[in-house]
Amino acid sequence: MEYAEEDYLQISGLQHFSYCKRQWAIIHVEKQWIENYFTADGRVFHENVHDPFKKEKRNDLIISRAMPVYSRSLGINGECDVVEFHASECGVSLVGQKGLWLPLPIEYKRGKGTSKDSDALQLCAQAICLEEMLACPPIETAYLFYGEPYKRSPVALTEELREKVKTMILKMHEYYQRGHTPKVKPSKSCRNCSMENICLANIADKSANNYVKAELEKM
């Protein structure tokens, strides 16, 4: 199956969906957005990296920034913060370049990182896009670069991680086509979410009648 271009979903939505399905739907289905310190800081951090006109070549290395990527089979598109192309006999040819090259995606994130796999899922989706676009061998390892330790960390792009990406994207397409915003249980992470005042997760799982009744009983 291949998706039409107008049905593509944003790769960045994987991180939102993994963090909170309701947050993802509010942003990507309802098209609502509110910024807070954390989102603003992350945006500025990415703006310092995203310069599509800045490309570097150092002997056996080519560095491309803000590289557009997509996958027809998954129905997603977006940008890779950085893609390094390393010279390799097992690589693929690139337009305007001699030799063969293997891509290595690197995703930049603010902060110290997280124990959750939301960032890894986004990075894995980028790698799948590159493999499909370039018809290159599977990318076994990619990297997340976190701002506070200011170093890159390797991410193994295992079959388990790839399957999780595909399953999650299928669910995202299902929700998007239905225009569905799921209910969730409030948690501590809600405090750091810029969408908290729109989301109202604490009342989302209650019926309107029960909510009004409860409020009247307080009077």
C-alpha positions in Angstrom: 0.0 0.0 0.0 1.1 3.5 -0.8 -0.4 6.7 0.7 -1.2 9.8 -1.4 0.9 12.8 -0.6 -2.0 14.7 0.8 -2.5 12.0 3.4 1.1 12.1 4.7 1.5 12.7 8.5 4.4 14.5 10.1 7.3 12.4 11.4 7.6 14.7 14.4 4.1 13.6 15.4 5.6 10.2 16.4 7.2 11.9 19.4 3.9 13.5 20.4 1.9 10.3 19.9 4.4 8.3 22.0 4.3 10.9 24.7 0.5 11.3 24.8 -2.0 10.2 22.1 -4.4 13.0 23.2 -1.6 15.6 22.8 -0.9 14.4 19.3 -4.5 14.6 18.3 -5.0 18.1 19.6 -1.9 19.3 17.6 -2.2 17.2 14.4 -6.0 16.5 14.2 -7.5 19.6 15.8 -4.6 21.8 14.6 -4.2 23.6 17.9 -0.9 24.7 19.4 0.3 26.7 22.4 3.9 27.2 23.2 5.6 27.1 26.5 9.2 27.4 27.7 10.1 23.8 26.8 8.7 24.0 23.3 10.2 27.5 22.6 13.6 26.3 23.9 13.4 23.2 21.7 12.4 25.3 18.6 15.3 27.7 19.1 17.7 24.7 19.5 16.5 23.2 16.2 16.7 26.6 14.4 20.4 26.7 15.2 20.8 23.4 13.4 18.3 23.7 10.5 20.1 25.5 7.7 19.2 23.8 4.4 21.8 25.9 2.6 24.6 24.9 4.8 26.3 21.7 3.4 29.7 20.4 4.3 32.0 18.0 2.6 35.1 16.7 4.3 36.9 14.0 2.4 34.9 10.9 3.0 32.0 12.7 4.7 29.1 14.8 3.4 26.9 16.7 5.9 23.3 17.7 4.9 21.1 19.8 7.2 17.3 20.1 7.2 17.0 17.3 4.6 13.4 16.7 3.5 12.4 13.0 3.8 9.3 10.9 3.2 7.9 7.4 3.0 5.1 6.5 0.6 4.6 3.1 2.3 4.2 4.7 5.8 2.5 7.9 4.6 4.8 10.2 6.5 7.2 13.2 5.8 9.3 15.6 7.6 12.9 16.8 7.9 16.1 15.2 9.3 18.0 17.7 11.4 21.3 16.3 10.0 22.2 13.5 7.7 25.8 12.4 7.4 26.7 10.5 4.3 29.8 8.4 4.8 31.8 7.0 1.9 31.3 3.2 1.6 31.7 0.5 -0.9 28.3 -0.8 0.3 26.6 2.6 -0.3 24.5 4.2 -3.0 25.3 6.9 -5.5 24.3 10.6 -4.9 23.5 13.2 -7.5 26.5 15.4 -8.2 28.8 13.3 -6.0 31.5 10.7 -7.0 31.6 7.4 -5.2 29.1 5.5 -3.0 27.7 6.8 0.2 25.7 5.5 3.3 23.3 7.8 5.1 23.4 8.3 8.9 20.5 10.4 10.4 21.2 12.5 13.5 18.3 14.0 15.4 18.9 17.0 17.7 17.0 17.3 21.0 17.1 19.8 23.8 17.8 18.7 27.4 19.4 15.6 28.8 17.3 12.9 27.1 14.7 10.6 28.3 14.3 7.0 29.3 11.2 6.7 27.0 11.7 5.7 23.4 9.8 8.6 21.8 12.9 10.3 20.4 14.2 6.9 19.1 10.9 6.3 17.3 11.1 9.6 15.5 14.8 8.9 14.5 13.9 5.3 13.3 11.1 6.7 11.1 13.6 9.1 9.5 15.9 6.2 8.8 13.1 4.2 7.2 12.4 7.2 5.0 16.0 7.4 3.9 16.2 3.7 3.1 13.1 3.9 1.0 14.1 7.1 -0.8 17.7 6.1 -1.6 17.1 2.3 -1.9 20.1 1.9 0.4 20.9 -1.0 2.8 19.2 -1.0 6.2 20.6 1.6 8.6 21.6 -0.3 11.7 22.5 2.6 14.0 21.5 6.3 14.1 22.2 9.0 16.6 20.4 11.4 19.0 22.2 14.5 19.9 21.1 16.0 23.3 21.9 19.7 24.1 22.8 19.6 27.7 25.4 16.8 27.7 26.2 18.2 24.2 27.0 14.8 22.7 25.5 12.2 20.5 24.1 8.9 21.7 23.8 5.8 19.4 20.3 4.2 18.8 20.1 0.7 17.5 17.4 0.5 14.8 16.2 -2.9 15.7 13.4 -4.9 14.1 11.4 -4.4 17.3 11.8 -0.6 17.1 10.9 -0.6 13.4 7.7 -2.6 14.0 6.7 -0.3 16.8 7.1 2.7 14.5 5.0 1.1 11.8 2.3 0.0 14.2 2.1 3.5 15.8 1.9 5.2 12.4 -1.0 3.0 11.4 -2.8 4.0 14.5 -2.1 7.7 13.8 -3.5 7.4 10.3 -6.6 5.7 11.8 -7.2 8.5 14.3 -6.5 11.1 11.7 -8.9 9.7 9.2 -11.6 9.5 11.9 -10.8 12.9 13.3 -10.6 11.3 16.6 -9.1 12.8 19.8 -8.7 9.9 22.4 -9.3 10.2 26.1 -6.4 9.8 28.5 -5.8 9.6 32.2 -4.1 12.7 33.7 -0.5 12.2 34.8 2.4 14.1 36.2 3.7 14.7 32.7 0.6 16.9 32.0 2.2 19.7 34.1 5.0 20.2 31.5 2.6 20.0 28.5 2.0 23.2 26.6 -1.5 21.9 25.6 -2.7 21.3 29.2 -5.2 24.2 29.3 -6.7 23.0 25.9 -6.5 19.3 26.7 -8.5 19.3 30.0 -7.6 15.6 30.4 -9.1 15.7 33.9 -12.6 16.2 32.5 -12.2 14.6 29.1 -13.2 11.1 30.3 -16.4 12.4 32.0 -19.8 12.9 30.4 -21.1 16.4 30.1 -24.2 15.5 32.2 -22.1 14.0 35.0 -19.7 16.9 34.9 -22.5 19.5 35.2 -24.2 17.5 37.9 -21.0 17.3 39.9 -20.4 21.0 39.6 -24.0 21.8 40.7 -23.6 19.6 43.7 -20.6 21.7 44.8 -22.8 24.8 45.0 
